[in-house]
Amino acid sequence: MAHYTKRIRDLREDRDIKQEHIAKLLGVKQTYYSRYELGKVEMPIRHLITLCKLYDVSADYILGFTDECKPLPKPYKKK
């Protein structure tokens, strides 16, 4: 689990986005989102999908199955 926690934190920080913004987007409190980044609670798949679209990266990248940070294919990009 530790691998994806670092990835979601790094992706957020690289884009200068605050936890509050991500939490609002996901429909959770900032303190709860913080627990995702700290690895204290597991993130639901629906939140993973939302973050993939927001950051334009694959779930494989966030989950650590690949280190290749490629954009999502066109049909899956955030509209």
mmCIF file of the N, C-alpha and C atoms, coordinates in Angstrom:
data_MODEL
# 
_entry.id   MODEL 
# 
loop_
_atom_site.group_PDB 
_atom_site.id 
_atom_site.type_symbol 
_atom_site.label_atom_id 
_atom_site.label_alt_id 
_atom_site.label_comp_id 
_atom_site.label_asym_id 
_atom_site.label_entity_id 
_atom_site.label_seq_id 
_atom_site.pdbx_PDB_ins_code 
_atom_site.Cartn_x 
_atom_site.Cartn_y 
_atom_site.Cartn_z 
_atom_site.occupancy 
_atom_site.B_iso_or_equiv 
_atom_site.pdbx_formal_charge 
_atom_site.auth_seq_id 
_atom_site.auth_comp_id 
_atom_site.auth_asym_id 
_atom_site.auth_atom_id 
_atom_site.pdbx_PDB_model_num 
ATOM 1   N N  . MET A 1 1  ? 0.823   -1.198 0.000   1.00 0.00 ? 1  MET A N  1 
ATOM 2   C CA . MET A 1 1  ? 0.000   0.000  0.000   1.00 0.00 ? 1  MET A CA 1 
ATOM 3   C C  . MET A 1 1  ? 0.863   1.255  0.000   1.00 0.00 ? 1  MET A C  1 
ATOM 4   N N  . ALA A 1 2  ? 2.026   1.200  0.556   1.00 0.00 ? 2  ALA A N  1 
ATOM 5   C CA . ALA A 1 2  ? 2.857   2.393  0.702   1.00 0.00 ? 2  ALA A CA 1 
ATOM 6   C C  . ALA A 1 2  ? 3.211   3.036  -0.632  1.00 0.00 ? 2  ALA A C  1 
ATOM 7   N N  . HIS A 1 3  ? 3.320   2.237  -1.683  1.00 0.00 ? 3  HIS A N  1 
ATOM 8   C CA . HIS A 1 3  ? 3.730   2.789  -2.967  1.00 0.00 ? 3  HIS A CA 1 
ATOM 9   C C  . HIS A 1 3  ? 2.708   3.795  -3.503  1.00 0.00 ? 3  HIS A C  1 
ATOM 10  N N  . TYR A 1 4  ? 1.437   3.461  -3.469  1.00 0.00 ? 4  TYR A N  1 
ATOM 11  C CA . TYR A 1 4  ? 0.454   4.383  -4.032  1.00 0.00 ? 4  TYR A CA 1 
ATOM 12  C C  . TYR A 1 4  ? 0.287   5.626  -3.169  1.00 0.00 ? 4  TYR A C  1 
ATOM 13  N N  . THR A 1 5  ? 0.536   5.512  -1.871  1.00 0.00 ? 5  THR A N  1 
ATOM 14  C CA . THR A 1 5  ? 0.395   6.689  -1.015  1.00 0.00 ? 5  THR A CA 1 
ATOM 15  C C  . THR A 1 5  ? 1.417   7.757  -1.390  1.00 0.00 ? 5  THR A C  1 
ATOM 16  N N  . LYS A 1 6  ? 2.626   7.332  -1.676  1.00 0.00 ? 6  LYS A N  1 
ATOM 17  C CA . LYS A 1 6  ? 3.660   8.282  -2.104  1.00 0.00 ? 6  LYS A CA 1 
ATOM 18  C C  . LYS A 1 6  ? 3.319   8.871  -3.472  1.00 0.00 ? 6  LYS A C  1 
ATOM 19  N N  . ARG A 1 7  ? 2.812   8.044  -4.368  1.00 0.00 ? 7  ARG A N  1 
ATOM 20  C CA . ARG A 1 7  ? 2.473   8.529  -5.710  1.00 0.00 ? 7  ARG A CA 1 
ATOM 21  C C  . ARG A 1 7  ? 1.374   9.580  -5.673  1.00 0.00 ? 7  ARG A C  1 
ATOM 22  N N  . ILE A 1 8  ? 0.308   9.342  -4.881  1.00 0.00 ? 8  ILE A N  1 
ATOM 23  C CA . ILE A 1 8  ? -0.779  10.329 -4.888  1.00 0.00 ? 8  ILE A CA 1 
ATOM 24  C C  . ILE A 1 8  ? -0.330  11.629 -4.218  1.00 0.00 ? 8  ILE A C  1 
ATOM 25  N N  . ARG A 1 9  ? 0.527   11.519 -3.233  1.00 0.00 ? 9  ARG A N  1 
ATOM 26  C CA . ARG A 1 9  ? 1.059   12.738 -2.600  1.00 0.00 ? 9  ARG A CA 1 
ATOM 27  C C  . ARG A 1 9  ? 1.966   13.491 -3.573  1.00 0.00 ? 9  ARG A C  1 
ATOM 28  N N  . ASP A 1 10 ? 2.871   12.769 -4.234  1.00 0.00 ? 10 ASP A N  1 
ATOM 29  C CA . ASP A 1 10 ? 3.792   13.406 -5.182  1.00 0.00 ? 10 ASP A CA 1 
ATOM 30  C C  . ASP A 1 10 ? 3.043   14.055 -6.345  1.00 0.00 ? 10 ASP A C  1 
ATOM 31  N N  . LEU A 1 11 ? 2.045   13.359 -6.891  1.00 0.00 ? 11 LEU A N  1 
ATOM 32  C CA . LEU A 1 11 ? 1.264   13.925 -7.998  1.00 0.00 ? 11 LEU A CA 1 
ATOM 33  C C  . LEU A 1 11 ? 0.569   15.211 -7.561  1.00 0.00 ? 11 LEU A C  1 
ATOM 34  N N  . ARG A 1 12 ? 0.002   15.209 -6.369  1.00 0.00 ? 12 ARG A N  1 
ATOM 35  C CA . ARG A 1 12 ? -0.691  16.390 -5.855  1.00 0.00 ? 12 ARG A CA 1 
ATOM 36  C C  . ARG A 1 12 ? 0.288   17.538 -5.628  1.00 0.00 ? 12 ARG A C  1 
ATOM 37  N N  . GLU A 1 13 ? 1.394   17.251 -4.980  1.00 0.00 ? 13 GLU A N  1 
ATOM 38  C CA . GLU A 1 13 ? 2.377   18.295 -4.675  1.00 0.00 ? 13 GLU A CA 1 
ATOM 39  C C  . GLU A 1 13 ? 3.039   18.842 -5.937  1.00 0.00 ? 13 GLU A C  1 
ATOM 40  N N  . ASP A 1 14 ? 3.301   17.988 -6.916  1.00 0.00 ? 14 ASP A N  1 
ATOM 41  C CA . ASP A 1 14 ? 3.910   18.443 -8.174  1.00 0.00 ? 14 ASP A CA 1 
ATOM 42  C C  . ASP A 1 14 ? 3.032   19.449 -8.902  1.00 0.00 ? 14 ASP A C  1 
ATOM 43  N N  . ARG A 1 15 ? 1.739   19.373 -8.649  1.00 0.00 ? 15 ARG A N  1 
ATOM 44  C CA . ARG A 1 15 ? 0.790   20.283 -9.306  1.00 0.00 ? 15 ARG A CA 1 
ATOM 45  C C  . ARG A 1 15 ? 0.337   21.411 -8.378  1.00 0.00 ? 15 ARG A C  1 
ATOM 46  N N  . ASP A 1 16 ? 0.973   21.520 -7.228  1.00 0.00 ? 16 ASP A N  1 
ATOM 47  C CA . ASP A 1 16 ? 0.641   22.556 -6.239  1.00 0.00 ? 16 ASP A CA 1 
ATOM 48  C C  . ASP A 1 16 ? -0.842  22.582 -5.893  1.00 0.00 ? 16 ASP A C  1 
ATOM 49  N N  . ILE A 1 17 ? -1.396  21.394 -5.671  1.00 0.00 ? 17 ILE A N  1 
ATOM 50  C CA . ILE A 1 17 ? -2.801  21.271 -5.291  1.00 0.00 ? 17 ILE A CA 1 
ATOM 51  C C  . ILE A 1 17 ? -2.858  20.945 -3.802  1.00 0.00 ? 17 ILE A C  1 
ATOM 52  N N  . LYS A 1 18 ? -3.742  21.587 -3.097  1.00 0.00 ? 18 LYS A N  1 
ATOM 53  C CA . LYS A 1 18 ? -3.896  21.339 -1.663  1.00 0.00 ? 18 LYS A CA 1 
ATOM 54  C C  . LYS A 1 18 ? -4.779  20.116 -1.418  1.00 0.00 ? 18 LYS A C  1 
ATOM 55  N N  . GLN A 1 19 ? -4.561  19.478 -0.296  1.00 0.00 ? 19 GLN A N  1 
ATOM 56  C CA . GLN A 1 19 ? -5.374  18.324 0.083   1.00 0.00 ? 19 GLN A CA 1 
ATOM 57  C C  . GLN A 1 19 ? -6.852  18.692 0.135   1.00 0.00 ? 19 GLN A C  1 
ATOM 58  N N  . GLU A 1 20 ? -7.160  19.895 0.561   1.00 0.00 ? 20 GLU A N  1 
ATOM 59  C CA . GLU A 1 20 ? -8.549  20.339 0.665   1.00 0.00 ? 20 GLU A CA 1 
ATOM 60  C C  . GLU A 1 20 ? -9.253  20.270 -0.687  1.00 0.00 ? 20 GLU A C  1 
ATOM 61  N N  . HIS A 1 21 ? -8.541  20.659 -1.746  1.00 0.00 ? 21 HIS A N  1 
ATOM 62  C CA . HIS A 1 21 ? -9.118  20.629 -3.094  1.00 0.00 ? 21 HIS A CA 1 
ATOM 63  C C  . HIS A 1 21 ? -9.424  19.194 -3.521  1.00 0.00 ? 21 HIS A C  1 
ATOM 64  N N  . ILE A 1 22 ? -8.477  18.304 -3.297  1.00 0.00 ? 22 ILE A N  1 
ATOM 65  C CA . ILE A 1 22 ? -8.673  16.902 -3.678  1.00 0.00 ? 22 ILE A CA 1 
ATOM 66  C C  . ILE A 1 22 ? -9.805  16.293 -2.862  1.00 0.00 ? 22 ILE A C  1 
ATOM 67  N N  . ALA A 1 23 ? -9.826  16.576 -1.568  1.00 0.00 ? 23 ALA A N  1 
ATOM 68  C CA . ALA A 1 23 ? -10.870 16.037 -0.699  1.00 0.00 ? 23 ALA A CA 1 
ATOM 69  C C  . ALA A 1 23 ? -12.255 16.486 -1.168  1.00 0.00 ? 23 ALA A C  1 
ATOM 70  N N  . LYS A 1 24 ? -12.373 17.754 -1.530  1.00 0.00 ? 24 LYS A N  1 
ATOM 71  C CA . LYS A 1 24 ? -13.661 18.272 -2.012  1.00 0.00 ? 24 LYS A CA 1 
ATOM 72  C C  . LYS A 1 24 ? -14.068 17.552 -3.297  1.00 0.00 ? 24 LYS A C  1 
ATOM 73  N N  . LEU A 1 25 ? -13.122 17.371 -4.200  1.00 0.00 ? 25 LEU A N  1 
ATOM 74  C CA . LEU A 1 25 ? -13.379 16.669 -5.453  1.00 0.00 ? 25 LEU A CA 1 
ATOM 75  C C  . LEU A 1 25 ? -13.870 15.233 -5.200  1.00 0.00 ? 25 LEU A C  1 
ATOM 76  N N  . LEU A 1 26 ? -13.296 14.586 -4.200  1.00 0.00 ? 26 LEU A N  1 
ATOM 77  C CA . LEU A 1 26 ? -13.650 13.199 -3.882  1.00 0.00 ? 26 LEU A CA 1 
ATOM 78  C C  . LEU A 1 26 ? -14.877 13.093 -2.976  1.00 0.00 ? 26 LEU A C  1 
ATOM 79  N N  . GLY A 1 27 ? -15.288 14.223 -2.413  1.00 0.00 ? 27 GLY A N  1 
ATOM 80  C CA . GLY A 1 27 ? -16.455 14.212 -1.534  1.00 0.00 ? 27 GLY A CA 1 
ATOM 81  C C  . GLY A 1 27 ? -16.163 13.687 -0.138  1.00 0.00 ? 27 GLY A C  1 
ATOM 82  N N  . VAL A 1 28 ? -14.930 13.922 0.326   1.00 0.00 ? 28 VAL A N  1 
ATOM 83  C CA . VAL A 1 28 ? -14.548 13.521 1.681   1.00 0.00 ? 28 VAL A CA 1 
ATOM 84  C C  . VAL A 1 28 ? -13.934 14.726 2.391   1.00 0.00 ? 28 VAL A C  1 
ATOM 85  N N  . LYS A 1 29 ? -13.768 14.610 3.694   1.00 0.00 ? 29 LYS A N  1 
ATOM 86  C CA . LYS A 1 29 ? -13.113 15.668 4.457   1.00 0.00 ? 29 LYS A CA 1 
ATOM 87  C C  . LYS A 1 29 ? -11.610 15.608 4.218   1.00 0.00 ? 29 LYS A C  1 
ATOM 88  N N  . GLN A 1 30 ? -10.958 16.748 4.377   1.00 0.00 ? 30 GLN A N  1 
ATOM 89  C CA . GLN A 1 30 ? -9.511  16.828 4.173   1.00 0.00 ? 30 GLN A CA 1 
ATOM 90  C C  . GLN A 1 30 ? -8.776  15.860 5.092   1.00 0.00 ? 30 GLN A C  1 
ATOM 91  N N  . THR A 1 31 ? -9.227  15.750 6.326   1.00 0.00 ? 31 THR A N  1 
ATOM 92  C CA . THR A 1 31 ? -8.557  14.849 7.268   1.00 0.00 ? 31 THR A CA 1 
ATOM 93  C C  . THR A 1 31 ? -8.644  13.393 6.807   1.00 0.00 ? 31 THR A C  1 
ATOM 94  N N  . TYR A 1 32 ? -9.755  13.046 6.170   1.00 0.00 ? 32 TYR A N  1 
ATOM 95  C CA . TYR A 1 32 ? -9.903  11.681 5.677   1.00 0.00 ? 32 TYR A CA 1 
ATOM 96  C C  . TYR A 1 32 ? -9.004  11.449 4.461   1.00 0.00 ? 32 TYR A C  1 
ATOM 97  N N  . TYR A 1 33 ? -8.956  12.443 3.551   1.00 0.00 ? 33 TYR A N  1 
ATOM 98  C CA . TYR A 1 33 ? -8.058  12.307 2.400   1.00 0.00 ? 33 TYR A CA 1 
ATOM 99  C C  . TYR A 1 33 ? -6.609  12.172 2.869   1.00 0.00 ? 33 TYR A C  1 
ATOM 100 N N  . SER A 1 34 ? -6.250  12.923 3.881   1.00 0.00 ? 34 SER A N  1 
ATOM 101 C CA . SER A 1 34 ? -4.897  12.849 4.429   1.00 0.00 ? 34 SER A CA 1 
ATOM 102 C C  . SER A 1 34 ? -4.549  11.419 4.838   1.00 0.00 ? 34 SER A C  1 
ATOM 103 N N  . ARG A 1 35 ? -5.537  10.687 5.332   1.00 0.00 ? 35 ARG A N  1 
ATOM 104 C CA . ARG A 1 35 ? -5.306  9.295  5.723   1.00 0.00 ? 35 ARG A CA 1 
ATOM 105 C C  . ARG A 1 35 ? -4.971  8.416  4.523   1.00 0.00 ? 35 ARG A C  1 
ATOM 106 N N  . TYR A 1 36 ? -5.493  8.761  3.343   1.00 0.00 ? 36 TYR A N  1 
ATOM 107 C CA . TYR A 1 36 ? -5.101  8.023  2.129   1.00 0.00 ? 36 TYR A CA 1 
ATOM 108 C C  . TYR A 1 36 ? -3.607  8.206  1.889   1.00 0.00 ? 36 TYR A C  1 
ATOM 109 N N  . GLU A 1 37 ? -3.172  9.463  1.948   1.00 0.00 ? 37 GLU A N  1 
ATOM 110 C CA . GLU A 1 37 ? -1.762  9.756  1.672   1.00 0.00 ? 37 GLU A CA 1 
ATOM 111 C C  . GLU A 1 37 ? -0.831  9.178  2.736   1.00 0.00 ? 37 GLU A C  1 
ATOM 112 N N  . LEU A 1 38 ? -1.322  9.047  3.944   1.00 0.00 ? 38 LEU A N  1 
ATOM 113 C CA . LEU A 1 38 ? -0.510  8.483  5.023   1.00 0.00 ? 38 LEU A CA 1 
ATOM 114 C C  . LEU A 1 38 ? -0.566  6.954  5.066   1.00 0.00 ? 38 LEU A C  1 
ATOM 115 N N  . GLY A 1 39 ? -1.468  6.369  4.278   1.00 0.00 ? 39 GLY A N  1 
ATOM 116 C CA . GLY A 1 39 ? -1.600  4.921  4.249   1.00 0.00 ? 39 GLY A CA 1 
ATOM 117 C C  . GLY A 1 39 ? -2.367  4.358  5.429   1.00 0.00 ? 39 GLY A C  1 
ATOM 118 N N  . LYS A 1 40 ? -3.140  5.200  6.097   1.00 0.00 ? 40 LYS A N  1 
ATOM 119 C CA . LYS A 1 40 ? -3.905  4.742  7.259   1.00 0.00 ? 40 LYS A CA 1 
ATOM 120 C C  . LYS A 1 40 ? -5.230  4.103  6.874   1.00 0.00 ? 40 LYS A C  1 
ATOM 121 N N  . VAL A 1 41 ? -5.768  4.474  5.723   1.00 0.00 ? 41 VAL A N  1 
ATOM 122 C CA . VAL A 1 41 ? -6.976  3.843  5.189   1.00 0.00 ? 41 VAL A CA 1 
ATOM 123 C C  . VAL A 1 41 ? -6.773  3.593  3.702   1.00 0.00 ? 41 VAL A C  1 
ATOM 124 N N  . GLU A 1 42 ? -7.407  2.558  3.204   1.00 0.00 ? 42 GLU A N  1 
ATOM 125 C CA . GLU A 1 42 ? -7.304  2.260  1.778   1.00 0.00 ? 42 GLU A CA 1 
ATOM 126 C C  . GLU A 1 42 ? -8.270  3.128  0.991   1.00 0.00 ? 42 GLU A C  1 
ATOM 127 N N  . MET A 1 43 ? -7.826  3.543  -0.164  1.00 0.00 ? 43 MET A N  1 
ATOM 128 C CA . MET A 1 43 ? -8.621  4.407  -1.024  1.00 0.00 ? 43 MET A CA 1 
ATOM 129 C C  . MET A 1 43 ? -9.573  3.568  -1.869  1.00 0.00 ? 43 MET A C  1 
ATOM 130 N N  . PRO A 1 44 ? -10.855 3.943  -1.925  1.00 0.00 ? 44 PRO A N  1 
ATOM 131 C CA . PRO A 1 44 ? -11.806 3.212  -2.764  1.00 0.00 ? 44 PRO A CA 1 
ATOM 132 C C  . PRO A 1 44 ? -11.460 3.363  -4.250  1.00 0.00 ? 44 PRO A C  1 
ATOM 133 N N  . ILE A 1 45 ? -11.836 2.377  -5.019  1.00 0.00 ? 45 ILE A N  1 
ATOM 134 C CA . ILE A 1 45 ? -11.547 2.378  -6.459  1.00 0.00 ? 45 ILE A CA 1 
ATOM 135 C C  . ILE A 1 45 ? -12.129 3.597  -7.148  1.00 0.00 ? 45 ILE A C  1 
ATOM 136 N N  . ARG A 1 46 ? -13.300 4.066  -6.722  1.00 0.00 ? 46 ARG A N  1 
ATOM 137 C CA . ARG A 1 46 ? -13.908 5.241  -7.362  1.00 0.00 ? 46 ARG A CA 1 
ATOM 138 C C  . ARG A 1 46 ? -13.023 6.473  -7.176  1.00 0.00 ? 46 ARG A C  1 
ATOM 139 N N  . HIS A 1 47 ? -12.329 6.560  -6.051  1.00 0.00 ? 47 HIS A N  1 
ATOM 140 C CA . HIS A 1 47 ? -11.423 7.688  -5.821  1.00 0.00 ? 47 HIS A CA 1 
ATOM 141 C C  . HIS A 1 47 ? -10.154 7.536  -6.658  1.00 0.00 ? 47 HIS A C  1 
ATOM 142 N N  . LEU A 1 48 ? -9.684  6.310  -6.795  1.00 0.00 ? 48 LEU A N  1 
ATOM 143 C CA . LEU A 1 48 ? -8.528  6.053  -7.655  1.00 0.00 ? 48 LEU A CA 1 
ATOM 144 C C  . LEU A 1 48 ? -8.837  6.487  -9.089  1.00 0.00 ? 48 LEU A C  1 
ATOM 145 N N  . ILE A 1 49 ? -10.005 6.131  -9.578  1.00 0.00 ? 49 ILE A N  1 
ATOM 146 C CA . ILE A 1 49 ? -10.399 6.503  -10.941 1.00 0.00 ? 49 ILE A CA 1 
ATOM 147 C C  . ILE A 1 49 ? -10.450 8.018  -11.095 1.00 0.00 ? 49 ILE A C  1 
ATOM 148 N N  . THR A 1 50 ? -11.020 8.695  -10.112 1.00 0.00 ? 50 THR A N  1 
ATOM 149 C CA . THR A 1 50 ? -11.097 10.158 -10.159 1.00 0.00 ? 50 THR A CA 1 
ATOM 150 C C  . THR A 1 50 ? -9.705  10.774 -10.195 1.00 0.00 ? 50 THR A C  1 
ATOM 151 N N  . LEU A 1 51 ? -8.788  10.254 -9.382  1.00 0.00 ? 51 LEU A N  1 
ATOM 152 C CA . LEU A 1 51 ? -7.427  10.792 -9.366  1.00 0.00 ? 51 LEU A CA 1 
ATOM 153 C C  . LEU A 1 51 ? -6.692  10.505 -10.667 1.00 0.00 ? 51 LEU A C  1 
ATOM 154 N N  . CYS A 1 52 ? -6.931  9.345  -11.260 1.00 0.00 ? 52 CYS A N  1 
ATOM 155 C CA . CYS A 1 52 ? -6.310  9.032  -12.556 1.00 0.00 ? 52 CYS A CA 1 
ATOM 156 C C  . CYS A 1 52 ? -6.741  10.061 -13.602 1.00 0.00 ? 52 CYS A C  1 
ATOM 157 N N  . LYS A 1 53 ? -8.010  10.386 -13.608 1.00 0.00 ? 53 LYS A N  1 
ATOM 158 C CA . LYS A 1 53 ? -8.517  11.364 -14.568 1.00 0.00 ? 53 LYS A CA 1 
ATOM 159 C C  . LYS A 1 53 ? -7.988  12.759 -14.265 1.00 0.00 ? 53 LYS A C  1 
ATOM 160 N N  . LEU A 1 54 ? -7.972  13.127 -12.996 1.00 0.00 ? 54 LEU A N  1 
ATOM 161 C CA . LEU A 1 54 ? -7.482  14.450 -12.606 1.00 0.00 ? 54 LEU A CA 1 
ATOM 162 C C  . LEU A 1 54 ? -6.022  14.643 -13.007 1.00 0.00 ? 54 LEU A C  1 
ATOM 163 N N  . TYR A 1 55 ? -5.188  13.659 -12.683 1.00 0.00 ? 55 TYR A N  1 
ATOM 164 C CA . TYR A 1 55 ? -3.753  13.769 -12.950 1.00 0.00 ? 55 TYR A CA 1 
ATOM 165 C C  . TYR A 1 55 ? -3.359  13.275 -14.338 1.00 0.00 ? 55 TYR A C  1 
ATOM 166 N N  . ASP A 1 56 ? -4.312  12.703 -15.075 1.00 0.00 ? 56 ASP A N  1 
ATOM 167 C CA . ASP A 1 56 ? -4.062  12.182 -16.417 1.00 0.00 ? 56 ASP A CA 1 
ATOM 168 C C  . ASP A 1 56 ? -2.941  11.137 -16.416 1.00 0.00 ? 56 ASP A C  1 
ATOM 169 N N  . VAL A 1 57 ? -3.085  10.176 -15.498 1.00 0.00 ? 57 VAL A N  1 
ATOM 170 C CA . VAL A 1 57 ? -2.134  9.059  -15.401 1.00 0.00 ? 57 VAL A CA 1 
ATOM 171 C C  . VAL A 1 57 ? -2.915  7.764  -15.238 1.00 0.00 ? 57 VAL A C  1 
ATOM 172 N N  . SER A 1 58 ? -2.261  6.655  -15.512 1.00 0.00 ? 58 SER A N  1 
ATOM 173 C CA . SER A 1 58 ? -2.926  5.354  -15.392 1.00 0.00 ? 58 SER A CA 1 
ATOM 174 C C  . SER A 1 58 ? -2.972  4.900  -13.932 1.00 0.00 ? 58 SER A C  1 
ATOM 175 N N  . ALA A 1 59 ? -3.911  4.030  -13.645 1.00 0.00 ? 59 ALA A N  1 
ATOM 176 C CA . ALA A 1 59 ? -3.985  3.409  -12.323 1.00 0.00 ? 59 ALA A CA 1 
ATOM 177 C C  . ALA A 1 59 ? -2.728  2.571  -12.081 1.00 0.00 ? 59 ALA A C  1 
ATOM 178 N N  . ASP A 1 60 ? -2.203  1.968  -13.133 1.00 0.00 ? 60 ASP A N  1 
ATOM 179 C CA . ASP A 1 60 ? -0.971  1.192  -12.997 1.00 0.00 ? 60 ASP A CA 1 
ATOM 180 C C  . ASP A 1 60 ? 0.162   2.053  -12.453 1.00 0.00 ? 60 ASP A C  1 
ATOM 181 N N  . TYR A 1 61 ? 0.223   3.300  -12.900 1.00 0.00 ? 61 TYR A N  1 
ATOM 182 C CA . TYR A 1 61 ? 1.271   4.202  -12.409 1.00 0.00 ? 61 TYR A CA 1 
ATOM 183 C C  . TYR A 1 61 ? 1.039   4.529  -10.933 1.00 0.00 ? 61 TYR A C  1 
ATOM 184 N N  . ILE A 1 62 ? -0.175  4.925  -10.593 1.00 0.00 ? 62 ILE A N  1 
ATOM 185 C CA . ILE A 1 62 ? -0.460  5.273  -9.201  1.00 0.00 ? 62 ILE A CA 1 
ATOM 186 C C  . ILE A 1 62 ? -0.224  4.080  -8.282  1.00 0.00 ? 62 ILE A C  1 
ATOM 187 N N  . LEU A 1 63 ? -0.632  2.901  -8.708  1.00 0.00 ? 63 LEU A N  1 
ATOM 188 C CA . LEU A 1 63 ? -0.496  1.707  -7.871  1.00 0.00 ? 63 LEU A CA 1 
ATOM 189 C C  . LEU A 1 63 ? 0.918   1.139  -7.841  1.00 0.00 ? 63 LEU A C  1 
ATOM 190 N N  . GLY A 1 64 ? 1.791   1.663  -8.695  1.00 0.00 ? 64 GLY A N  1 
ATOM 191 C CA . GLY A 1 64 ? 3.179   1.236  -8.676  1.00 0.00 ? 64 GLY A CA 1 
ATOM 192 C C  . GLY A 1 64 ? 3.495   0.029  -9.523  1.00 0.00 ? 64 GLY A C  1 
ATOM 193 N N  . PHE A 1 65 ? 2.566   -0.354 -10.419 1.00 0.00 ? 65 PHE A N  1 
ATOM 194 C CA . PHE A 1 65 ? 2.835   -1.486 -11.306 1.00 0.00 ? 65 PHE A CA 1 
ATOM 195 C C  . PHE A 1 65 ? 3.773   -1.091 -12.438 1.00 0.00 ? 65 PHE A C  1 
ATOM 196 N N  . THR A 1 66 ? 3.874   0.208  -12.680 1.00 0.00 ? 66 THR A N  1 
ATOM 197 C CA . THR A 1 66 ? 4.798   0.727  -13.684 1.00 0.00 ? 66 THR A CA 1 
ATOM 198 C C  . THR A 1 66 ? 5.342   2.060  -13.192 1.00 0.00 ? 66 THR A C  1 
ATOM 199 N N  . ASP A 1 67 ? 6.524   2.391  -13.657 1.00 0.00 ? 67 ASP A N  1 
ATOM 200 C CA . ASP A 1 67 ? 7.104   3.697  -13.347 1.00 0.00 ? 67 ASP A CA 1 
ATOM 201 C C  . ASP A 1 67 ? 6.939   4.653  -14.518 1.00 0.00 ? 67 ASP A C  1 
ATOM 202 N N  . GLU A 1 68 ? 6.279   4.181  -15.573 1.00 0.00 ? 68 GLU A N  1 
ATOM 203 C CA . GLU A 1 68 ? 6.025   4.999  -16.756 1.00 0.00 ? 68 GLU A CA 1 
ATOM 204 C C  . GLU A 1 68 ? 4.795   5.868  -16.529 1.00 0.00 ? 68 GLU A C  1 
ATOM 205 N N  . CYS A 1 69 ? 5.003   7.159  -16.472 1.00 0.00 ? 69 CYS A N  1 
ATOM 206 C CA . CYS A 1 69 ? 3.911   8.101  -16.213 1.00 0.00 ? 69 CYS A CA 1 
ATOM 207 C C  . CYS A 1 69 ? 3.398   8.642  -17.546 1.00 0.00 ? 69 CYS A C  1 
ATOM 208 N N  . LYS A 1 70 ? 2.597   7.826  -18.223 1.00 0.00 ? 70 LYS A N  1 
ATOM 209 C CA . LYS A 1 70 ? 2.060   8.212  -19.525 1.00 0.00 ? 70 LYS A CA 1 
ATOM 210 C C  . LYS A 1 70 ? 0.640   8.744  -19.364 1.00 0.00 ? 70 LYS A C  1 
ATOM 211 N N  . PRO A 1 71 ? 0.228   9.651  -20.254 1.00 0.00 ? 71 PRO A N  1 
ATOM 212 C CA . PRO A 1 71 ? -1.152  10.152 -20.195 1.00 0.00 ? 71 PRO A CA 1 
ATOM 213 C C  . PRO A 1 71 ? -2.161  9.047  -20.498 1.00 0.00 ? 71 PRO A C  1 
ATOM 214 N N  . LEU A 1 72 ? -3.373  9.247  -20.007 1.00 0.00 ? 72 LEU A N  1 
ATOM 215 C CA . LEU A 1 72 ? -4.453  8.300  -20.290 1.00 0.00 ? 72 LEU A CA 1 
ATOM 216 C C  . LEU A 1 72 ? -4.824  8.342  -21.767 1.00 0.00 ? 72 LEU A C  1 
ATOM 217 N N  . PRO A 1 73 ? -5.326  7.238  -22.299 1.00 0.00 ? 73 PRO A N  1 
ATOM 218 C CA . PRO A 1 73 ? -5.853  7.268  -23.672 1.00 0.00 ? 73 PRO A CA 1 
ATOM 219 C C  . PRO A 1 73 ? -7.029  8.247  -23.741 1.00 0.00 ? 73 PRO A C  1 
ATOM 220 N N  . LYS A 1 74 ? -7.265  8.828  -24.897 1.00 0.00 ? 74 LYS A N  1 
ATOM 221 C CA . LYS A 1 74 ? -8.292  9.862  -25.059 1.00 0.00 ? 74 LYS A CA 1 
ATOM 222 C C  . LYS A 1 74 ? -9.672  9.530  -24.472 1.00 0.00 ? 74 LYS A C  1 
ATOM 223 N N  . PRO A 1 75 ? -10.227 8.340  -24.680 1.00 0.00 ? 75 PRO A N  1 
ATOM 224 C CA . PRO A 1 75 ? -11.580 8.105  -24.170 1.00 0.00 ? 75 PRO A CA 1 
ATOM 225 C C  . PRO A 1 75 ? -11.702 8.215  -22.652 1.00 0.00 ? 75 PRO A C  1 
ATOM 226 N N  . TYR A 1 76 ? -10.592 8.119  -21.927 1.00 0.00 ? 76 TYR A N  1 
ATOM 227 C CA . TYR A 1 76 ? -10.647 8.102  -20.470 1.00 0.00 ? 76 TYR A CA 1 
ATOM 228 C C  . TYR A 1 76 ? -10.283 9.431  -19.835 1.00 0.00 ? 76 TYR A C  1 
ATOM 229 N N  . LYS A 1 77 ? -9.879  10.401 -20.610 1.00 0.00 ? 77 LYS A N  1 
ATOM 230 C CA . LYS A 1 77 ? -9.472  11.681 -20.049 1.00 0.00 ? 77 LYS A CA 1 
ATOM 231 C C  . LYS A 1 77 ? -10.666 12.429 -19.480 1.00 0.00 ? 77 LYS A C  1 
ATOM 232 N N  . LYS A 1 78 ? -10.378 13.263 -18.498 1.00 0.00 ? 78 LYS A N  1 
ATOM 233 C CA . LYS A 1 78 ? -11.405 14.077 -17.863 1.00 0.00 ? 78 LYS A CA 1 
ATOM 234 C C  . LYS A 1 78 ? -11.993 15.040 -18.872 1.00 0.00 ? 78 LYS A C  1 
ATOM 235 N N  . LYS A 1 79 ? -13.320 15.141 -18.876 1.00 0.00 ? 79 LYS A N  1 
ATOM 236 C CA . LYS A 1 79 ? -13.988 16.025 -19.834 1.00 0.00 ? 79 LYS A CA 1 
ATOM 237 C C  . LYS A 1 79 ? -14.367 17.317 -19.182 1.00 0.00 ? 79 LYS A C  1 
# 
